[in-house]
Amino acid sequence: MEIVELKVEMVCIHEKRLRKCLSKLKGIEKVEVDTNCQKVVVTGYTHKNKILKAIRRGGLKADFWSPQNELLNAYVSANYARFRFNPFSFF
């Protein structure tokens, strides 16, 4: 069994499209989607290149997950967490 981690640029509405693309492949056991990190973890017996190709055919921009994505995600969440929008304090 192979575990494939992918970075897929999507918002919540694209999750349904992603799952539909992956449901057409044989050998996939489990799909975990984290929309905040834009990370998808696919567990199964399908080759990782076939998974990537299926997602890209579905119209989503995808690439394999790298350790740099973890660092960038931690940096962005730490810096932008303090800039939360408060509708009552414009000035």
Biopython code that builds the backbone (N, CA, C, O; Angstrom):
import numpy as np
from Bio.PDB.StructureBuilder import StructureBuilder

atoms = [
    (1, "MET", "N", (0.843, -1.174, 0.000)),
    (1, "MET", "CA", (0.000, 0.000, 0.000)),
    (1, "MET", "C", (0.889, 1.238, 0.000)),
    (1, "MET", "O", (1.909, 1.296, 0.688)),
    (2, "GLU", "N", (0.481, 2.211, -0.778)),
    (2, "GLU", "CA", (1.277, 3.424, -0.953)),
    (2, "GLU", "C", (0.496, 4.630, -0.440)),
    (2, "GLU", "O", (-0.716, 4.727, -0.635)),
    (3, "ILE", "N", (1.204, 5.548, 0.217)),
    (3, "ILE", "CA", (0.612, 6.790, 0.697)),
    (3, "ILE", "C", (1.204, 7.919, -0.136)),
    (3, "ILE", "O", (2.421, 8.096, -0.188)),
    (4, "VAL", "N", (0.323, 8.682, -0.788)),
    (4, "VAL", "CA", (0.742, 9.776, -1.666)),
    (4, "VAL", "C", (0.215, 11.084, -1.082)),
    (4, "VAL", "O", (-0.982, 11.230, -0.831)),
    (5, "GLU", "N", (1.128, 12.031, -0.870)),
    (5, "GLU", "CA", (0.757, 13.351, -0.365)),
    (5, "GLU", "C", (0.871, 14.348, -1.514)),
    (5, "GLU", "O", (1.890, 14.411, -2.202)),
    (6, "LEU", "N", (-0.194, 15.126, -1.709)),
    (6, "LEU", "CA", (-0.239, 16.066, -2.817)),
    (6, "LEU", "C", (-0.620, 17.454, -2.327)),
    (6, "LEU", "O", (-1.360, 17.600, -1.354)),
    (7, "LYS", "N", (-0.111, 18.464, -3.004)),
    (7, "LYS", "CA", (-0.538, 19.845, -2.776)),
    (7, "LYS", "C", (-1.470, 20.196, -3.930)),
    (7, "LYS", "O", (-1.061, 20.226, -5.091)),
    (8, "VAL", "N", (-2.733, 20.460, -3.589)),
    (8, "VAL", "CA", (-3.742, 20.758, -4.593)),
    (8, "VAL", "C", (-4.310, 22.138, -4.292)),
    (8, "VAL", "O", (-4.826, 22.380, -3.201)),
    (9, "GLU", "N", (-4.213, 23.038, -5.263)),
    (9, "GLU", "CA", (-4.747, 24.384, -5.079)),
    (9, "GLU", "C", (-6.257, 24.327, -5.245)),
    (9, "GLU", "O", (-6.766, 24.112, -6.346)),
    (10, "MET", "N", (-6.975, 24.524, -4.126)),
    (10, "MET", "CA", (-8.428, 24.408, -4.165)),
    (10, "MET", "C", (-9.046, 25.169, -3.010)),
    (10, "MET", "O", (-8.375, 25.551, -2.051)),
    (11, "VAL", "N", (-10.327, 25.374, -3.131)),
    (11, "VAL", "CA", (-11.151, 25.890, -2.042)),
    (11, "VAL", "C", (-12.157, 24.793, -1.710)),
    (11, "VAL", "O", (-12.152, 23.729, -2.329)),
    (12, "CYS", "N", (-12.997, 25.051, -0.754)),
    (12, "CYS", "CA", (-13.927, 24.013, -0.272)),
    (12, "CYS", "C", (-14.805, 23.442, -1.374)),
    (12, "CYS", "O", (-15.121, 22.252, -1.352)),
    (13, "ILE", "N", (-15.204, 24.261, -2.333)),
    (13, "ILE", "CA", (-16.106, 23.767, -3.367)),
    (13, "ILE", "C", (-15.419, 22.795, -4.325)),
    (13, "ILE", "O", (-16.100, 22.052, -5.031)),
    (14, "HIS", "N", (-14.101, 22.786, -4.364)),
    (14, "HIS", "CA", (-13.375, 21.874, -5.248)),
    (14, "HIS", "C", (-13.197, 20.492, -4.654)),
    (14, "HIS", "O", (-12.774, 19.573, -5.357)),
    (15, "GLU", "N", (-13.504, 20.321, -3.388)),
    (15, "GLU", "CA", (-13.308, 19.015, -2.756)),
    (15, "GLU", "C", (-14.181, 17.944, -3.412)),
    (15, "GLU", "O", (-13.743, 16.806, -3.584)),
    (16, "LYS", "N", (-15.392, 18.296, -3.770)),
    (16, "LYS", "CA", (-16.292, 17.336, -4.415)),
    (16, "LYS", "C", (-15.732, 16.907, -5.773)),
    (16, "LYS", "O", (-15.778, 15.728, -6.124)),
    (17, "ARG", "N", (-15.204, 17.869, -6.530)),
    (17, "ARG", "CA", (-14.607, 17.557, -7.828)),
    (17, "ARG", "C", (-13.390, 16.653, -7.661)),
    (17, "ARG", "O", (-13.184, 15.722, -8.441)),
    (18, "LEU", "N", (-12.578, 16.938, -6.626)),
    (18, "LEU", "CA", (-11.393, 16.135, -6.351)),
    (18, "LEU", "C", (-11.774, 14.687, -6.036)),
    (18, "LEU", "O", (-11.190, 13.749, -6.578)),
    (19, "ARG", "N", (-12.749, 14.521, -5.165)),
    (19, "ARG", "CA", (-13.175, 13.165, -4.792)),
    (19, "ARG", "C", (-13.781, 12.424, -5.980)),
    (19, "ARG", "O", (-13.613, 11.209, -6.094)),
    (20, "LYS", "N", (-14.477, 13.124, -6.858)),
    (20, "LYS", "CA", (-15.049, 12.498, -8.044)),
    (20, "LYS", "C", (-13.948, 12.007, -8.991)),
    (20, "LYS", "O", (-14.051, 10.918, -9.554)),
    (21, "CYS", "N", (-12.897, 12.814, -9.162)),
    (21, "CYS", "CA", (-11.768, 12.410, -10.018)),
    (21, "CYS", "C", (-11.083, 11.168, -9.471)),
    (21, "CYS", "O", (-10.729, 10.256, -10.219)),
    (22, "LEU", "N", (-10.902, 11.145, -8.158)),
    (22, "LEU", "CA", (-10.194, 10.019, -7.544)),
    (22, "LEU", "C", (-11.070, 8.775, -7.449)),
    (22, "LEU", "O", (-10.546, 7.664, -7.369)),
    (23, "SER", "N", (-12.376, 8.934, -7.455)),
    (23, "SER", "CA", (-13.251, 7.766, -7.363)),
    (23, "SER", "C", (-13.214, 6.925, -8.632)),
    (23, "SER", "O", (-13.580, 5.750, -8.608)),
    (24, "LYS", "N", (-12.779, 7.512, -9.729)),
    (24, "LYS", "CA", (-12.695, 6.779, -10.993)),
    (24, "LYS", "C", (-11.492, 5.838, -11.041)),
    (24, "LYS", "O", (-11.448, 4.931, -11.872)),
    (25, "LEU", "N", (-10.519, 6.048, -10.156)),
    (25, "LEU", "CA", (-9.328, 5.205, -10.134)),
    (25, "LEU", "C", (-9.573, 3.962, -9.288)),
    (25, "LEU", "O", (-10.231, 4.019, -8.250)),
    (26, "LYS", "N", (-9.041, 2.859, -9.742)),
    (26, "LYS", "CA", (-9.155, 1.614, -8.983)),
    (26, "LYS", "C", (-7.992, 1.512, -8.012)),
    (26, "LYS", "O", (-6.879, 1.937, -8.325)),
    (27, "GLY", "N", (-8.243, 0.952, -6.836)),
    (27, "GLY", "CA", (-7.186, 0.696, -5.872)),
    (27, "GLY", "C", (-7.005, 1.763, -4.811)),
    (27, "GLY", "O", (-6.082, 1.668, -4.002)),
    (28, "ILE", "N", (-7.856, 2.773, -4.790)),
    (28, "ILE", "CA", (-7.738, 3.815, -3.774)),
    (28, "ILE", "C", (-8.571, 3.416, -2.557)),
    (28, "ILE", "O", (-9.767, 3.145, -2.662)),
    (29, "GLU", "N", (-7.912, 3.388, -1.408)),
    (29, "GLU", "CA", (-8.570, 2.983, -0.175)),
    (29, "GLU", "C", (-9.159, 4.170, 0.584)),
    (29, "GLU", "O", (-10.296, 4.108, 1.050)),
    (30, "LYS", "N", (-8.378, 5.264, 0.711)),
    (30, "LYS", "CA", (-8.793, 6.379, 1.548)),
    (30, "LYS", "C", (-8.255, 7.685, 0.982)),
    (30, "LYS", "O", (-7.144, 7.736, 0.456)),
    (31, "VAL", "N", (-9.067, 8.752, 1.097)),
    (31, "VAL", "CA", (-8.672, 10.087, 0.669)),
    (31, "VAL", "C", (-8.926, 11.041, 1.826)),
    (31, "VAL", "O", (-10.047, 11.141, 2.325)),
    (32, "GLU", "N", (-7.874, 11.742, 2.248)),
    (32, "GLU", "CA", (-7.987, 12.743, 3.306)),
    (32, "GLU", "C", (-7.683, 14.111, 2.709)),
    (32, "GLU", "O", (-6.671, 14.288, 2.032)),
    (33, "VAL", "N", (-8.563, 15.080, 2.963)),
    (33, "VAL", "CA", (-8.423, 16.414, 2.386)),
    (33, "VAL", "C", (-8.329, 17.431, 3.509)),
    (33, "VAL", "O", (-9.171, 17.461, 4.407)),
    (34, "ASP", "N", (-7.291, 18.270, 3.453)),
    (34, "ASP", "CA", (-7.138, 19.390, 4.379)),
    (34, "ASP", "C", (-7.152, 20.661, 3.542)),
    (34, "ASP", "O", (-6.146, 21.020, 2.931)),
    (35, "THR", "N", (-8.303, 21.346, 3.516)),
    (35, "THR", "CA", (-8.437, 22.518, 2.652)),
    (35, "THR", "C", (-7.641, 23.711, 3.159)),
    (35, "THR", "O", (-7.262, 24.574, 2.367)),
    (36, "ASN", "N", (-7.378, 23.781, 4.462)),
    (36, "ASN", "CA", (-6.596, 24.900, 4.988)),
    (36, "ASN", "C", (-5.159, 24.858, 4.492)),
    (36, "ASN", "O", (-4.604, 25.886, 4.101)),
    (37, "CYS", "N", (-4.560, 23.688, 4.504)),
    (37, "CYS", "CA", (-3.174, 23.531, 4.031)),
    (37, "CYS", "C", (-3.101, 23.209, 2.549)),
    (37, "CYS", "O", (-2.015, 23.193, 1.970)),
    (38, "GLN", "N", (-4.259, 22.950, 1.924)),
    (38, "GLN", "CA", (-4.339, 22.513, 0.535)),
    (38, "GLN", "C", (-3.559, 21.217, 0.336)),
    (38, "GLN", "O", (-2.821, 21.055, -0.635)),
    (39, "LYS", "N", (-3.744, 20.312, 1.273)),
    (39, "LYS", "CA", (-3.030, 19.041, 1.252)),
    (39, "LYS", "C", (-4.026, 17.899, 1.099)),
    (39, "LYS", "O", (-5.076, 17.882, 1.740)),
    (40, "VAL", "N", (-3.680, 16.946, 0.240)),
    (40, "VAL", "CA", (-4.498, 15.762, 0.013)),
    (40, "VAL", "C", (-3.611, 14.543, 0.232)),
    (40, "VAL", "O", (-2.521, 14.446, -0.331)),
    (41, "VAL", "N", (-4.090, 13.615, 1.056)),
    (41, "VAL", "CA", (-3.364, 12.373, 1.317)),
    (41, "VAL", "C", (-4.202, 11.234, 0.770)),
    (41, "VAL", "O", (-5.343, 11.034, 1.186)),
    (42, "VAL", "N", (-3.626, 10.482, -0.173)),
    (42, "VAL", "CA", (-4.325, 9.369, -0.813)),
    (42, "VAL", "C", (-3.619, 8.079, -0.417)),
    (42, "VAL", "O", (-2.403, 7.951, -0.565)),
    (43, "THR", "N", (-4.391, 7.130, 0.083)),
    (43, "THR", "CA", (-3.858, 5.839, 0.480)),
    (43, "THR", "C", (-4.459, 4.776, -0.421)),
    (43, "THR", "O", (-5.675, 4.727, -0.606)),
    (44, "GLY", "N", (-3.602, 3.919, -0.986)),
    (44, "GLY", "CA", (-4.107, 2.854, -1.841)),
    (44, "GLY", "C", (-3.000, 2.178, -2.612)),
    (44, "GLY", "O", (-1.813, 2.328, -2.319)),
    (45, "TYR", "N", (-3.434, 1.425, -3.615)),
    (45, "TYR", "CA", (-2.501, 0.618, -4.410)),
    (45, "TYR", "C", (-2.263, 1.196, -5.799)),
    (45, "TYR", "O", (-1.663, 0.530, -6.642)),
    (46, "THR", "N", (-2.714, 2.405, -6.053)),
    (46, "THR", "CA", (-2.555, 3.052, -7.355)),
    (46, "THR", "C", (-1.230, 3.809, -7.397)),
    (46, "THR", "O", (-0.795, 4.372, -6.393)),
    (47, "HIS", "N", (-0.603, 3.816, -8.551)),
    (47, "HIS", "CA", (0.671, 4.512, -8.710)),
    (47, "HIS", "C", (0.478, 6.016, -8.535)),
    (47, "HIS", "O", (-0.548, 6.564, -8.939)),
    (48, "LYS", "N", (1.459, 6.679, -7.936)),
    (48, "LYS", "CA", (1.323, 8.103, -7.617)),
    (48, "LYS", "C", (1.187, 8.987, -8.849)),
    (48, "LYS", "O", (0.525, 10.023, -8.789)),
    (49, "ASN", "N", (1.794, 8.604, -9.952)),
    (49, "ASN", "CA", (1.682, 9.404, -11.168)),
    (49, "ASN", "C", (0.265, 9.345, -11.751)),
    (49, "ASN", "O", (-0.217, 10.324, -12.319)),
    (50, "LYS", "N", (-0.398, 8.190, -11.607)),
    (50, "LYS", "CA", (-1.782, 8.076, -12.081)),
    (50, "LYS", "C", (-2.715, 8.946, -11.244)),
    (50, "LYS", "O", (-3.661, 9.532, -11.770)),
    (51, "ILE", "N", (-2.448, 9.030, -9.952)),
    (51, "ILE", "CA", (-3.262, 9.867, -9.071)),
    (51, "ILE", "C", (-3.101, 11.336, -9.455)),
    (51, "ILE", "O", (-4.084, 12.068, -9.577)),
    (52, "LEU", "N", (-1.852, 11.757, -9.644)),
    (52, "LEU", "CA", (-1.576, 13.139, -10.032)),
    (52, "LEU", "C", (-2.219, 13.476, -11.371)),
    (52, "LEU", "O", (-2.791, 14.554, -11.530)),
    (53, "LYS", "N", (-2.132, 12.579, -12.319)),
    (53, "LYS", "CA", (-2.697, 12.793, -13.641)),
    (53, "LYS", "C", (-4.224, 12.910, -13.585)),
    (53, "LYS", "O", (-4.813, 13.733, -14.286)),
    (54, "ALA", "N", (-4.861, 12.084, -12.750)),
    (54, "ALA", "CA", (-6.327, 12.129, -12.626)),
    (54, "ALA", "C", (-6.793, 13.451, -12.037)),
    (54, "ALA", "O", (-7.806, 14.003, -12.467)),
    (55, "ILE", "N", (-6.062, 13.959, -11.058)),
    (55, "ILE", "CA", (-6.432, 15.238, -10.444)),
    (55, "ILE", "C", (-6.254, 16.378, -11.439)),
    (55, "ILE", "O", (-7.094, 17.274, -11.519)),
    (56, "ARG", "N", (-5.174, 16.343, -12.186)),
    (56, "ARG", "CA", (-4.937, 17.398, -13.176)),
    (56, "ARG", "C", (-5.962, 17.347, -14.305)),
    (56, "ARG", "O", (-6.359, 18.392, -14.822)),
    (57, "ARG", "N", (-6.398, 16.143, -14.697)),
    (57, "ARG", "CA", (-7.443, 16.023, -15.715)),
    (57, "ARG", "C", (-8.761, 16.607, -15.230)),
    (57, "ARG", "O", (-9.575, 17.070, -16.029)),
    (58, "GLY", "N", (-8.966, 16.586, -13.928)),
    (58, "GLY", "CA", (-10.177, 17.158, -13.348)),
    (58, "GLY", "C", (-10.167, 18.671, -13.308)),
    (58, "GLY", "O", (-11.152, 19.284, -12.897)),
    (59, "GLY", "N", (-9.075, 19.283, -13.727)),
    (59, "GLY", "CA", (-9.005, 20.740, -13.802)),
    (59, "GLY", "C", (-8.417, 21.406, -12.571)),
    (59, "GLY", "O", (-8.511, 22.624, -12.420)),
    (60, "LEU", "N", (-7.810, 20.618, -11.687)),
    (60, "LEU", "CA", (-7.196, 21.185, -10.493)),
    (60, "LEU", "C", (-5.683, 21.218, -10.647)),
    (60, "LEU", "O", (-5.094, 20.309, -11.232)),
    (61, "LYS", "N", (-5.063, 22.253, -10.129)),
    (61, "LYS", "CA", (-3.608, 22.376, -10.174)),
    (61, "LYS", "C", (-3.035, 21.579, -9.003)),
    (61, "LYS", "O", (-3.347, 21.858, -7.845)),
    (62, "ALA", "N", (-2.210, 20.602, -9.303)),
    (62, "ALA", "CA", (-1.691, 19.712, -8.264)),
    (62, "ALA", "C", (-0.222, 19.410, -8.496)),
    (62, "ALA", "O", (0.276, 19.461, -9.621)),
    (63, "ASP", "N", (0.460, 19.094, -7.400)),
    (63, "ASP", "CA", (1.857, 18.686, -7.432)),
    (63, "ASP", "C", (2.115, 17.847, -6.193)),
    (63, "ASP", "O", (1.314, 17.857, -5.258)),
    (64, "PHE", "N", (3.216, 17.127, -6.178)),
    (64, "PHE", "CA", (3.544, 16.312, -5.017)),
    (64, "PHE", "C", (3.923, 17.204, -3.839)),
    (64, "PHE", "O", (4.528, 18.261, -4.018)),
    (65, "TRP", "N", (3.565, 16.773, -2.652)),
    (65, "TRP", "CA", (3.832, 17.525, -1.421)),
    (65, "TRP", "C", (5.318, 17.467, -1.116)),
    (65, "TRP", "O", (5.936, 16.409, -1.232)),
    (66, "SER", "N", (5.895, 18.595, -0.725)),
    (66, "SER", "CA", (7.310, 18.643, -0.379)),
    (66, "SER", "C", (7.465, 19.231, 1.021)),
    (66, "SER", "O", (6.544, 19.888, 1.507)),
    (67, "PRO", "N", (8.602, 19.015, 1.683)),
    (67, "PRO", "CA", (8.825, 19.604, 3.009)),
    (67, "PRO", "C", (8.780, 21.127, 3.002)),
    (67, "PRO", "O", (8.476, 21.735, 4.029)),
    (68, "GLN", "N", (9.073, 21.752, 1.875)),
    (68, "GLN", "CA", (8.996, 23.212, 1.787)),
    (68, "GLN", "C", (7.572, 23.708, 1.996)),
    (68, "GLN", "O", (7.365, 24.801, 2.522)),
    (69, "ASN", "N", (6.596, 22.913, 1.589)),
    (69, "ASN", "CA", (5.198, 23.305, 1.777)),
    (69, "ASN", "C", (4.851, 23.409, 3.254)),
    (69, "ASN", "O", (4.082, 24.285, 3.650)),
    (70, "GLU", "N", (5.411, 22.521, 4.075)),
    (70, "GLU", "CA", (5.176, 22.570, 5.519)),
    (70, "GLU", "C", (5.721, 23.876, 6.101)),
    (70, "GLU", "O", (5.053, 24.533, 6.899)),
    (71, "LEU", "N", (6.936, 24.244, 5.698)),
    (71, "LEU", "CA", (7.555, 25.464, 6.200)),
    (71, "LEU", "C", (6.788, 26.708, 5.761)),
    (71, "LEU", "O", (6.548, 27.606, 6.568)),
    (72, "LEU", "N", (6.404, 26.764, 4.493)),
    (72, "LEU", "CA", (5.664, 27.916, 3.993)),
    (72, "LEU", "C", (4.313, 28.047, 4.679)),
    (72, "LEU", "O", (3.879, 29.151, 5.009)),
    (73, "ASN", "N", (3.659, 26.928, 4.889)),
    (73, "ASN", "CA", (2.353, 26.956, 5.528)),
    (73, "ASN", "C", (2.458, 27.444, 6.969)),
    (73, "ASN", "O", (1.608, 28.210, 7.421)),
    (74, "ALA", "N", (3.480, 27.017, 7.689)),
    (74, "ALA", "CA", (3.676, 27.459, 9.071)),
    (74, "ALA", "C", (4.004, 28.949, 9.110)),
    (74, "ALA", "O", (3.525, 29.667, 9.988)),
    (75, "TYR", "N", (4.808, 29.412, 8.174)),
    (75, "TYR", "CA", (5.189, 30.826, 8.120)),
    (75, "TYR", "C", (3.979, 31.707, 7.834)),
    (75, "TYR", "O", (3.772, 32.722, 8.499)),
    (76, "VAL", "N", (3.188, 31.320, 6.852)),
    (76, "VAL", "CA", (2.028, 32.117, 6.470)),
    (76, "VAL", "C", (1.002, 32.148, 7.592)),
    (76, "VAL", "O", (0.447, 33.205, 7.893)),
    (77, "SER", "N", (0.745, 31.014, 8.209)),
    (77, "SER", "CA", (-0.265, 30.992, 9.271)),
    (77, "SER", "C", (0.191, 31.787, 10.487)),
    (77, "SER", "O", (-0.640, 32.370, 11.184)),
    (78, "ALA", "N", (1.492, 31.824, 10.755)),
    (78, "ALA", "CA", (1.998, 32.589, 11.897)),
    (78, "ALA", "C", (1.931, 34.089, 11.627)),
    (78, "ALA", "O", (1.604, 34.863, 12.527)),
    (79, "ASN", "N", (2.234, 34.506, 10.413)),
    (79, "ASN", "CA", (2.260, 35.933, 10.092)),
    (79, "ASN", "C", (0.874, 36.520, 9.875)),
    (79, "ASN", "O", (0.615, 37.650, 10.290)),
    (80, "TYR", "N", (-0.008, 35.790, 9.245)),
    (80, "TYR", "CA", (-1.307, 36.336, 8.902)),
    (80, "TYR", "C", (-2.377, 36.066, 9.950)),
    (80, "TYR", "O", (-3.500, 36.551, 9.814)),
    (81, "ALA", "N", (-2.064, 35.321, 10.970)),
    (81, "ALA", "CA", (-3.049, 35.064, 12.021)),
    (81, "ALA", "C", (-3.358, 36.338, 12.804)),
    (81, "ALA", "O", (-4.466, 36.501, 13.315)),
    (82, "ARG", "N", (-2.392, 37.228, 12.897)),
    (82, "ARG", "CA", (-2.616, 38.465, 13.653)),
    (82, "ARG", "C", (-3.387, 39.516, 12.852)),
    (82, "ARG", "O", (-3.819, 40.518, 13.422)),
    (83, "PHE", "N", (-3.570, 39.312, 11.546)),
    (83, "PHE", "CA", (-4.276, 40.271, 10.704)),
    (83, "PHE", "C", (-5.736, 39.876, 10.494)),
    (83, "PHE", "O", (-6.261, 40.023, 9.391)),
    (84, "ARG", "N", (-6.372, 39.395, 11.501)),
    (84, "ARG", "CA", (-7.772, 39.005, 11.378)),
    (84, "ARG", "C", (-8.636, 40.231, 11.169)),
    (84, "ARG", "O", (-8.376, 41.300, 11.722)),
    (85, "PHE", "N", (-9.648, 40.062, 10.377)),
    (85, "PHE", "CA", (-10.530, 41.165, 10.017)),
    (85, "PHE", "C", (-11.549, 41.409, 11.122)),
    (85, "PHE", "O", (-12.257, 40.491, 11.536)),
    (86, "ASN", "N", (-11.620, 42.626, 11.588)),
    (86, "ASN", "CA", (-12.620, 43.045, 12.553)),
    (86, "ASN", "C", (-13.477, 44.107, 11.877)),
    (86, "ASN", "O", (-12.977, 45.196, 11.594)),
    (87, "PRO", "N", (-14.741, 43.831, 11.611)),
    (87, "PRO", "CA", (-15.562, 44.778, 10.852)),
    (87, "PRO", "C", (-15.877, 46.065, 11.584)),
    (87, "PRO", "O", (-16.382, 47.008, 10.973)),
    (88, "PHE", "N", (-15.590, 46.132, 12.889)),
    (88, "PHE", "CA", (-15.934, 47.309, 13.649)),
    (88, "PHE", "C", (-14.759, 48.259, 13.892)),
    (88, "PHE", "O", (-14.938, 49.320, 14.490)),
    (89, "SER", "N", (-13.584, 47.895, 13.444)),
    (89, "SER", "CA", (-12.433, 48.785, 13.633)),
    (89, "SER", "C", (-11.739, 49.020, 12.301)),
    (89, "SER", "O", (-10.767, 48.343, 11.966)),
    (90, "PHE", "N", (-12.238, 49.970, 11.560)),
    (90, "PHE", "CA", (-11.648, 50.281, 10.256)),
    (90, "PHE", "C", (-10.455, 51.200, 10.376)),
    (90, "PHE", "O", (-9.568, 51.164, 9.523)),
    (91, "PHE", "N", (-10.405, 52.030, 11.417)),
    (91, "PHE", "CA", (-9.336, 53.008, 11.523)),
    (91, "PHE", "C", (-8.547, 52.819, 12.788)),
    (91, "PHE", "O", (-7.600, 53.563, 13.042)),
]
sb = StructureBuilder()
sb.init_structure("model")
sb.init_model(0)
sb.init_chain("A")
sb.init_seg("    ")
for serial, (resi, resn, name, xyz) in enumerate(atoms, 1):
    if name == "N":
        sb.init_residue(resn, " ", resi, " ")
    sb.init_atom(name, np.array(xyz, "f"), 0.0, 1.0, " ", f" {name:<3s}", serial, name[0])
structure = sb.get_structure()
